Amino acid sequence: MNYQQPRQLQAAILDWAGTVVDFGSFAPTQIFVEAFAEFGVEVSLAEARGPMGMGKWDHIRTLCNVVEIAERYRAAFGRLPTDDDVTAIYERFMPLQIAKIAEHSALIPGALDTITSLRNQGLKIGSCSGYPAVVMEKVVQLAERNGYVADHVVATDEVPNGRPYPAQALANVIALGISDVAACVKVDDTTPGILEGRSAGMWTVALTCSGNALGLTYAQFKALPAEQLAKERVRIAQLFEGSRPHYLIDTINELPAVIDDINARLKRGETPQGV
């Protein structure tokens, strides 16, 4: 038996907030600000966006490791935050997140038509998120009401290690019956999500404008002057540079053209690991 390199993509593994739903990725970031505030510690929206894409406990731990935030915590409690403190913030974060997830549940404009187009090309639709399962259950329900149902969903606490580890992406490969990781494309708006796809041996597509990096509503994005938007694309591309995405696009709606290009590259014998 000889190895047969895939000749076309079989699956797209999509992130959720900032990729398919919640333009600007506001649901998770705003709740971090509110959860820390309940402990008397100020965290800005920009700071909260920093570790986006990680599992939420790890996200909070990373925020607590930021020197400025750690010092604010020390000022409030007389000591630096421990893992027990992180867990306490996380336990306050979770009910806030569940209660407010519906406020940011709208599908990204055009996403449903784009995903239908991918299915028409024969692609299966996997998905994963930095949300834990209890939050994902509600996210999935809200998305279904709006017409979006992924073929498989993997929450961050359903695998041994969340992003940037490859476990969630690979769990999709197994569940969807994909023959080769090189036949998958991982689409995400965060660096940990791109690293997840890279580590899983997949093609990767970073979204520059619909998610965490730009951090604007759809209306604000559409209202940006062309010159300013061009500068933002350059800035965001630099943020993603270290994670080495294969492609950078504004939103998921540009994905079908990328799929065509990847299929052409696969037919030429190219692999995601070789780029």
Disulfide bonds with the S-S distance in Angstrom:
none
